Amino acid sequence: MRNRSFQRRIGSRPPTAKARPVRRLRKLDRRRRLAESMRGARSRLRWFRQATILAVALTGMLMILFLPGDMELAAQNKANGPAQTGEQVAPTGQEAAEEAIGTVQRLWLDFFNNLPKFLIAFGVLCIAWLLMLLIRPLLRRLLKRWERFNAVSAIVGVSIWLVAIGVALSVLAGDIRALVGSLGLVGLALSWALQTPIESFTGWLLNSFKGYYRVGDRILVGEVFGDVYRIDFLTTTVWEIGDPHRPGFVLAEQPTGRLVTFPNNEVLTGTVFNLTRDFPFVWDELAVQIANESDLAYAQKLFEGVAREMLKDYMVEPARLYSRILRREGLEDSVSEEPQVFVSMSESWTDLSIRYLVNARERRKWKSMLFARVNQELRDPRHGKHIIPVYTRRQVQWIGPDGRPAGPETLPEKE
């Protein structure tokens, strides 16, 4: 009996400390799988909704094409006179077969009757295609190497195709008023179903005319940071650059080797950071922590000398260019042509920030060189009395009876 009760007590014990992390990991894994399944379900629901709207739009297009024939048939039946009322007799099998054959024959005859319309509509589309072949080289010759050539060419092409499709549909439908109303509804459905591609194309046009970024620029759009590699009508592809604040292969501003593609609608909905568009230089800072007991004026003068010795005349031309850009826009143009050191207080030490201007693609190189040079100066014994590094230290402070700091000689002696 004692053994059984002992076994029951052992079996009813709570989980050990080793089992708790395992259960916690399992719970986190289940939550992660649930979140992924929810995201997948929302994505499938969104695609199903867009596909449904697109199917409705295509159905409307078919109704536009085949509705005139049905309207003519209804008008002929109305001209023949009202149908005689009376008891309806269910058609026999032979009558149903004859009706089906007559329907097929009527559709075939309607196709031959509307064949000239189809040929004219096809001819209009062919003319539009030929116009595109002729206009694009002409625009290239007129605009030459203008950076907005692709955007102008795309707008001209879309305009030509819209006019050609409208003329072709009006020829097929016959009634231009019904066509305009039906195309309005169909266009609304298509714009809702193809919302993301339309926004991406609009973002591409806006970027082409405004020039937010171009091929070769280093940009940050949303969570994508890298050098622009290719710009298409709907997407932009960049060579990814590492970021210390985002997990990845490289935790610095250097290429990771990965290509990242994002839709162009990010230009409309997000923020675009361009590091090299009009001014390929950026301000960078190197923070050096020293103890509060250090000689701040001495340390500030030392670090300024180190930075100026390393950069020399590197900042002169970029600073003057930066000043001209600011002056042209009516902003303050007081830009330093030499590195500067600024002092700020932290929790239990003092930060000396060395501020300097370097090329955006060489930021890490200069920061590494400057850090090595500063570290060399900090290890120089000549500066030991003036600059105290921030290390883990233990300090004993005597407190007198009045609660104020005092030396050990002021404390009362034990009897």
C-alpha positions, -999 to 999 in steps of 0.1 A, spaced: 0 0 0 28 24 8 45 17 -25 13 23 -45 6 56 -27 42 66 -32 38 59 -70 6 79 -71 23 108 -55 52 106 -79 29 104 -109 9 135 -97 39 157 -94 40 189 -115 63 190 -145 99 196 -138 119 227 -149 132 208 -179 97 199 -191 83 234 -188 105 249 -216 95 220 -239 58 226 -233 63 263 -238 81 257 -271 53 234 -282 27 260 -274 46 287 -293 50 263 -322 12 257 -322 5 294 -321 29 300 -350 13 273 -371 -21 287 -363 -10 322 -373 5 309 -406 -28 290 -414 -48 322 -406 -26 342 -430 -29 315 -457 -67 315 -453 -69 353 -456 -47 352 -487 -69 325 -503 -100 344 -494 -86 376 -510 -77 358 -542 -111 340 -543 -128 374 -540 -107 389 -568 -113 359 -590 -150 361 -584 -151 398 -593 -130 391 -624 -154 363 -635 -183 387 -631 -165 412 -652 -158 387 -679 -194 376 -679 -204 412 -684 -181 414 -714 -197 383 -730 -231 397 -724 -221 429 -742 -210 409 -772 -240 385 -775 -268 407 -761 -275 425 -794 -284 392 -812 -308 383 -784 -324 417 -785 -330 414 -823 -345 380 -818 -369 394 -791 -378 422 -814 -387 397 -842 -409 377 -818 -427 409 -807 -433 419 -843 -449 385 -851 -476 392 -825 -484 382 -789 -483 346 -781 -517 328 -779 -528 320 -745 -541 286 -737 -531 253 -722 -493 246 -727 -484 212 -739 -451 197 -729 -428 192 -760 -420 157 -771 -385 144 -776 -385 150 -814 -397 186 -809 -370 192 -782 -343 178 -806 -356 200 -834 -356 230 -811 -319 223 -801 -309 219 -837 -327 251 -846 -308 269 -818 -275 257 -830 -283 267 -866 -294 301 -854 -262 306 -835 -242 295 -866 -262 319 -888 -257 347 -863 -219 341 -863 -218 343 -901 -240 374 -900 -217 391 -874 -186 379 -892 -180 413 -909 -182 429 -874 -156 405 -860 -133 412 -890 -137 450 -886 -129 447 -849 -99 425 -855 -87 450 -881 -90 479 -857 -68 460 -832 -43 452 -859 -41 489 -868 -35 497 -831 -7 471 -830 9 486 -861 6 521 -847 25 510 -816 52 495 -837 56 528 -855 51 553 -826 76 537 -802 107 541 -824 95 576 -832 92 585 -795 126 570 -789 141 592 -816 124 624 -804 130 619 -767 164 602 -772 178 592 -739 152 610 -717 148 591 -685 110 593 -686 108 577 -721 94 544 -708 66 562 -689 56 584 -719 57 553 -742 35 533 -718 9 561 -715 7 565 -753 4 527 -757 -23 524 -731 -42 553 -747 -40 537 -782 -51 503 -770 -80 518 -750 -93 537 -780 -89 506 -802 -107 483 -778 -135 508 -774 -140 511 -812 -139 473 -816 -165 468 -789 -187 495 -803 -186 478 -837 -195 444 -821 -222 458 -798 -238 482 -823 -254 504 -797 -228 528 -783 -250 540 -754 -255 505 -740 -218 499 -746 -207 529 -726 -229 519 -696 -219 483 -697 -182 491 -700 -185 514 -670 -198 485 -648 -173 461 -663 -145 486 -657 -155 491 -621 -155 453 -615 -121 450 -632 -106 479 -613 -117 462 -580 -105 428 -590 -71 441 -603 -66 467 -576 -30 457 -567 -17 455 -603 -34 489 -611 -18 505 -580 16 490 -589 13 504 -625 3 538 -611 33 536 -587 56 529 -616 42 559 -636 46 582 -606 81 570 -599 90 574 -636 80 611 -636 90 620 -601 122 600 -599 119 587 -564 145 561 -573 163 547 -603 185 518 -613 216 519 -592 202 539 -563 205 526 -527 170 528 -512 150 517 -482 113 509 -490 93 493 -462 114 464 -450 135 462 -483 169 478 -482 193 475 -511 206 487 -545 180 490 -573 186 463 -599 155 464 -622 123 484 -624 94 468 -642 58 480 -648 45 462 -617 76 453 -595 110 466 -585 140 443 -578 169 452 -556 202 436 -544 196 433 -507 219 452 -483 223 440 -447 209 460 -418 219 458 -381 183 463 -370 169 435 -392 179 398 -391 196 385 -422 228 371 -435 248 403 -430 242 426 -401 258 457 -418 253 479 -448 270 454 -472 254 432 -500 239 399 -489 238 385 -525 200 381 -524 175 396 -548 144 411 -533 113 420 -554 85 442 -541 54 457 -558 55 493 -570 24 502 -550 48 506 -521 56 540 -536 20 550 -530 14 534 -496 49 535 -479 79 557 -474 109 558 -497 144 565 -484 169 572 -511 205 574 -499 222 582 -533 197 600 -555 208 636 -555 234 635 -528 254 602 -525 268 611 -491 254 605 -456 262 617 -421 275 590 -399 285 589 -362 308 568 -341 299 568 -303 328 564 -278 319 558 -242 342 572 -215 338 575 -177 322 606 -162 354 613 -143 373 618 -176 385 652 -189 358 658 -215 375 688 -231 407 668 -236 389 638 -250 368 659 -273 399 676 -287 417 643 -291 389 626 -310 385 656 -333 422 655 -341 420 618 -348 390 621 -372 405 651 -390 438 634 -395 421 603 -410 395 621 -432 418 651 -441 402 669 -471 376 641 -478 347 661 -465 354 694 -482 338 688 -516 308 668 -503 301 695 -476 302 723 -503 279 704 -525 255 698 -496 257 735 -488 248 745 -524 218 721 -524 205 736 -491 210 771 -503 192 764 -536 162 752 -516 162 781 -492 174 761 -462 202 767 -437 235 760 -454 259 760 -425 276 727 -432 309 719 -414 337 708 -437 355 689 -409 345 662 -384 329 673 -352 326 657 -317 295 661 -296 290 653 -260 259 637 -245 251 621 -211 241 585 -208 230 564 -178 264 560 -160 289 572 -186 294 600 -212 290 595 -250 314 613 -273 298 611 -309 322 617 -338 301 631 -366 315 630 -402 303 629 -438 311 599 -460 299 582 -491 268 560 -485 284 529 -500 316 534 -479 301 540 -445 311 508 -429 347 510 -442 353 545 -428 336 536 -395 358 505 -391 390 525 -398 380 553 -374 371 528 -347 404 511 -349 422 544 -348 402 556 -317 408 523 -300 446 527 -306 445 561 -290 426 549 -260 452 523 -253 480 549 -254 493 554 -218 497 591 -224 460 596 -222 454 574 -192 452 603 -167 427 622 -188 405 596 -204 391 568 -182 375 540 -203 342 525 -193 351 491 -177 334 472 -149 348 487 -118 342 484 -81 343 515 -59 340 518 -21 324 550 -8 324 558 29 292 574 43 294 594 75 267 594 102 251 624 86 246 604 53 272 623 33 303 609 17 333 609 40 367 594 44 373 564 67 390 586 93 357 604 101 339 572 110 334 565 148 358 539 162 345 507 176 348 503 214 
